[in-house]
Every structure is written in C-alpha cells, then in structure tokens.
Amino acid sequence: MTKVLLAAPRSFCAGVDRAIEIVERLLEQHGRPVYVRHQIVHNEHVVKRLERLGAVFVDHEDEIPKGAICVLSAHGVAPSVRENCERRGLVVVDAVCPLVSKVHAEARRYADSGHLVALVGHADHVEVIGTRGERPDQTVVIESPEDAEGLQTGGRPVAVITQTTLSLDDVAETVDALGERFGDLKRPAADDICYATQNRQDAVKGMAAQGATLILVIGSETSSNARRLVEVAQRAGADALLVDGESGLDPDLLSGHGTVGLTAGASTPEELVARVLRSLASLGYDELEEVEVAREDVHFRLPREVAAKT
C-alpha cells in the first residue's frame, strides 16, 4: 500500500501571511520598487515571486535610496537598524512578526531591571541577531546545554528568552541546564515559542506515530523552522528530507516507503504542497490522509501604513 499522510497545520503561519500581505499591498499602493531589508520570509519561492512584482531585497538599509520605503522583515531588527533608517529618511513599514516583537519587549524589560538575559537560540539567525541588539551588553546567546554550563553572570539574576522559531522540545534541555545552575531564574513564557512552530512539529511526530517511514518537508535551506521539522522527523524514527517543492521528486527516494508523510515549513506557500502532492500521486501515492493536531485561527493586524488604504 502506498499512502500519503498530510500534516495539519502546515505552510504559512499568521506572521508570514501578514508580512507577505504588507509587501503586496505596498506594491499595489505605491508601485515598484518597494525595498525590503532582508528576505521578508525565509522561502526562495516567495522571495522570487515578490521580486517579479517589484520588491527589492537588500542586506542592509544603507542600500536603500533616501526617502524610499523600507519594509522590515518578519524576523525583527535591532534598534540600531531603526535608528539608521530614521537618519536616512526612510519610510519604515514594520512587517516584524508580533510574536518576535513581544520577545524584544521582554529582552528590554529584563535587561533594564538588572537581569542578565540568556537568549536561547542560534547565534547566526537573523531573529536572534535582532533580539540581542535590543540590549547587547546585557544579553548572552545560549545555543546548547554546554553554553549554559559555562555562563558567567557576574552575580546578576538570569532571565531566559527564546528564539520564537524553536519548539518547546528544542529549548527544554538548554533551559533545564540553566535552571540547574541558576535555580531562581526567570523562565521563558510558553507563548514565547511560536504556536505555529510547535503545531508543525507536533504534526510531524503524529505522522511518524501513524506509520510514515519517510517524511518530506517542503522549505528552503534558509528556513530555520523547516530544517527543524526534518530533525524532529528523524528523532521520531523516520527518514526525512528537505525538498524545495519545485524540483520534482526522484522516485528512488521513495523506494521501500509505503507511507510517506508530507509537511511544509511556516514560510512555505500551500501551492508548493499541492505541487508535491501531484508528484506523489503520479508516482502511485494517491491515497491521502490528513493528520491534524491543531486548528489555527490566529490573525495579526496589518500596520496602519497599509491597513488605512484598503
């Protein structure tokens, strides 16, 4: 028997939906170009589509002409970036995910109350770079339990915050290691972790539990949450691969797998899921069953710069 288990939820989360809609509306309202600092979300398919519409993605705000629109990506930026945008006279439109903005606010509050902020996440991830930039002298990035063991606090109390695109499972061991060293630390709130990240990882575990021996994750190499889904599937005992959703599937990859799981990272459009499902069906995997672990009805308001002109 050849069957596909389809994860639910999958694909876009509310923060990604909001960020993409902001860029689309600005292009409708102002025409091209609309400049975006960093990739609006970490998916090559999305970025290329927006480029065709007239979005221009830059690595640094200094690349944007003075007075032009500058959209801040969903991942957030340090205050120094906003200050530089203001100095250059850029029209800043904030597409930062509200969940990321919440963690930024926590970083400021903890640091300003005398805490050493332990930011659990990947030091080279753009979200972590932005969050640390809130209070760089009072914030230390902790990537592993080993980092937690070596943390020097200088006698300050410790408060823990996390990269939103990690799951509770991802951070638990590191946070526990911090707790063993600093028993009275302030632990991250449960809603610091992106609901979408957790739901998508839970769905992957569900597919593995229901017999998927191979799990395909649609996403880009630059997507942290998509790469984590591959790791979650592997930890759950399945083979797992990150696929872009556009290159087609090698039939040899499916050899020996009667039940294949399929999911997509939070920055991956649903149209790529449909494309991979068609490829699987053409290879004989035409029985489809959805594995639903949660229902998502989260919506974030658009910023006034675009909402006022609808």
C-alpha positions in Angstrom: 0.0 0.0 0.0 1.3 3.5 -0.9 -0.2 6.3 1.1 0.5 10.0 1.9 -0.1 11.4 5.4 -0.5 15.1 5.1 0.3 17.3 8.2 -2.2 19.8 9.5 -1.3 22.5 10.3 1.4 23.2 7.7 2.6 26.1 5.5 2.1 29.8 6.2 1.6 31.0 9.8 -0.1 34.3 10.7 3.2 36.2 10.9 4.3 35.1 7.5 0.8 35.8 6.0 1.0 39.3 7.5 4.5 40.1 6.2 3.8 39.0 2.7 0.5 40.9 2.6 2.3 44.1 3.7 4.7 43.9 0.8 1.9 43.1 -1.7 -0.2 46.0 -0.5 2.6 48.4 -0.6 3.4 47.4 -4.2 -0.3 47.9 -5.1 -0.5 51.3 -3.4 2.9 52.8 -4.3 4.1 50.8 -7.3 7.6 49.4 -7.7 10.1 49.3 -6.2 9.4 48.6 -2.6 12.6 47.8 -0.7 12.7 45.1 1.9 15.6 44.7 4.4 16.5 41.1 4.4 14.3 38.4 2.9 10.7 39.1 4.0 10.4 35.4 5.0 12.9 32.5 4.5 11.5 31.0 1.4 13.0 31.3 -2.1 9.8 30.8 -3.9 8.1 33.6 -2.0 11.0 36.0 -2.5 11.3 35.4 -6.2 7.5 35.9 -6.7 7.7 39.2 -4.8 10.7 40.3 -6.8 8.7 39.7 -10.0 6.1 42.1 -8.6 8.7 44.8 -7.9 10.1 44.1 -4.4 13.8 44.7 -4.0 15.5 42.7 -1.2 18.7 44.2 0.3 21.0 43.0 3.1 21.4 46.5 4.7 19.3 49.6 4.9 22.2 51.7 3.5 21.5 50.1 0.2 18.1 51.8 0.0 17.7 55.2 -1.6 17.0 58.0 0.8 13.3 58.7 1.3 12.2 55.3 -0.1 10.0 52.7 1.6 11.9 50.2 3.8 10.0 47.1 4.9 11.5 45.4 8.0 11.2 41.6 7.6 9.2 39.3 9.8 12.3 38.3 11.8 12.9 41.6 13.5 15.8 44.0 13.7 17.9 45.7 16.4 17.1 49.3 17.5 20.3 50.5 15.7 18.7 49.5 12.4 15.6 51.5 13.0 17.7 54.5 14.1 19.8 54.3 10.9 16.6 54.1 8.8 15.4 57.2 10.5 18.7 59.1 9.9 18.5 58.2 6.2 14.9 59.4 6.0 13.5 56.0 5.0 9.8 55.4 5.3 9.8 52.3 7.6 7.0 49.8 7.5 7.1 47.2 10.2 6.4 43.6 9.0 8.0 42.1 12.1 6.0 39.2 13.5 4.2 40.4 16.6 5.5 37.3 18.5 9.1 38.4 17.8 8.2 42.0 18.9 6.9 40.5 22.2 10.3 38.8 22.8 12.1 42.0 22.0 10.0 43.8 24.7 10.9 41.1 27.2 14.6 41.5 26.4 14.3 45.2 27.1 12.3 44.8 30.3 14.6 42.1 31.8 17.8 43.9 30.9 16.5 47.2 32.3 15.6 45.6 35.6 19.1 44.3 36.1 18.9 40.8 34.7 21.4 39.1 32.5 19.3 38.0 29.5 20.0 34.4 28.4 18.7 34.2 24.8 18.3 30.6 23.8 18.6 30.3 20.0 21.0 30.1 17.1 23.5 33.0 17.2 23.7 33.4 13.5 19.9 33.5 12.9 18.6 36.9 11.9 15.9 36.9 14.5 18.5 36.2 17.3 20.7 39.0 16.0 17.9 41.4 16.1 16.7 40.4 19.6 20.2 40.5 21.1 20.6 44.0 19.6 18.0 45.3 22.0 20.4 45.2 24.9 23.7 43.7 23.6 25.7 44.3 26.7 23.2 42.6 28.9 22.3 39.7 26.6 24.2 36.4 26.0 23.2 33.9 23.3 22.9 30.3 24.6 22.9 27.7 21.9 23.3 24.5 23.9 23.4 23.0 27.4 27.2 23.3 27.2 26.8 27.0 26.8 24.5 27.1 29.8 27.1 25.3 31.9 29.7 27.9 31.1 27.6 31.0 31.5 29.1 33.7 33.8 26.6 36.1 35.3 28.7 38.4 37.3 26.3 37.9 40.1 23.3 39.2 38.2 19.9 37.3 38.2 19.2 35.4 35.0 16.1 35.8 32.8 15.6 33.4 29.8 14.0 34.3 26.5 14.0 32.2 23.3 14.1 32.4 19.6 10.5 32.1 18.6 11.0 29.6 15.8 12.3 26.9 18.1 9.9 24.5 19.8 9.5 23.7 23.4 11.4 20.4 22.8 14.2 22.3 21.1 14.8 24.6 24.1 13.9 22.3 27.0 17.3 20.8 27.6 19.1 24.1 27.5 16.6 25.9 29.7 16.7 23.0 32.2 20.5 23.2 32.2 20.2 26.9 33.0 17.7 26.1 35.8 20.1 23.6 37.4 22.8 26.3 37.6 20.6 29.2 38.4 17.6 27.9 40.3 15.8 31.2 40.7 16.0 32.2 37.0 13.0 33.7 35.2 11.9 31.1 32.6 10.5 32.0 29.2 6.8 32.2 28.9 5.1 29.4 27.0 3.9 31.9 24.4 7.5 33.0 23.6 7.5 29.8 21.4 5.7 30.4 18.1 2.4 28.4 18.2 3.0 27.6 14.5 6.4 26.1 15.1 5.1 23.8 17.9 2.0 22.8 15.9 4.0 21.8 12.8 6.5 19.8 14.9 3.6 18.0 16.7 2.1 17.1 13.3 5.4 15.6 12.2 5.5 13.5 15.3 1.9 12.4 14.6 2.7 11.3 11.1 5.7 9.3 12.3 3.5 7.7 15.0 0.9 6.7 12.3 3.5 4.9 10.3 5.2 7.4 7.9 8.7 6.0 7.4 9.7 8.9 5.1 8.7 12.5 5.8 9.2 15.2 3.2 9.5 18.7 4.5 8.9 21.5 1.9 11.0 24.5 2.6 14.2 26.4 1.8 17.6 25.7 3.3 17.5 29.2 4.9 14.4 28.4 6.8 15.2 27.5 10.4 11.7 26.1 11.2 11.8 23.9 8.1 15.2 22.4 9.0 13.9 21.8 12.5 11.0 19.8 11.1 13.5 17.5 9.3 15.3 17.0 12.7 12.0 16.3 14.5 11.1 13.6 12.0 14.4 12.0 12.3 14.2 12.0 16.1 10.8 10.4 15.8 12.4 7.5 13.8 11.5 8.4 10.2 13.8 9.1 7.3 13.4 12.8 6.4 14.3 15.1 3.6 14.1 18.9 3.0 12.7 19.5 -0.6 12.0 22.8 -2.3 8.7 21.7 -3.8 9.7 22.8 -7.3 12.4 20.4 -8.5 10.3 17.3 -8.7 10.8 14.1 -6.8 13.3 11.3 -7.5 11.3 8.1 -7.4 14.3 6.3 -5.9 13.8 8.4 -2.8 10.5 6.7 -2.2 11.8 3.2 -2.6 10.9 1.0 0.3 8.5 3.5 1.8 4.8 2.5 1.8 3.6 5.5 3.8 5.1 9.0 3.2 4.5 12.0 5.4 4.3 15.5 3.9 4.5 18.9 5.6 5.8 22.4 4.9 7.6 25.0 6.9 5.8 28.1 8.2 7.2 30.2 5.4 6.3 27.8 2.6 3.2 28.5 0.4 0.5 26.0 0.1 0.8 25.9 -3.7 4.1 24.0 -3.3 2.3 21.4 -1.1 -0.2 20.9 -3.9 2.6 20.5 -6.4 4.4 17.8 -4.4 1.1 16.0 -3.8 0.6 15.8 -7.5 4.1 14.5 -8.0 3.5 11.8 -5.3 0.2 10.8 -6.9 1.9 10.4 -10.3 4.3 8.0 -8.6 1.5 5.9 -7.2 1.0 7.6 -3.8 -2.6 8.6 -4.5 -4.2 7.6 -1.1 -4.3 10.7 1.1 -5.0 11.1 4.8 -4.7 14.2 6.9 -3.1 14.1 10.3 -4.5 17.1 12.2 -3.1 18.0 15.6 -4.4 21.6 16.0 -6.5 24.2 14.3 -5.1 27.6 13.8 -7.2 30.7 13.7 -4.6 33.3 14.6 -4.6 36.6 12.6 -2.4 39.6 13.2 -3.5 43.2 12.3 -1.8 45.0 9.5 0.2 48.2 10.3 -1.7 51.4 9.8 0.5 52.3 6.8 -1.2 49.7 4.7 -4.4 49.0 6.6 -5.6 52.6 6.3 -5.6 52.4 2.5 -7.6 49.3 1.9 
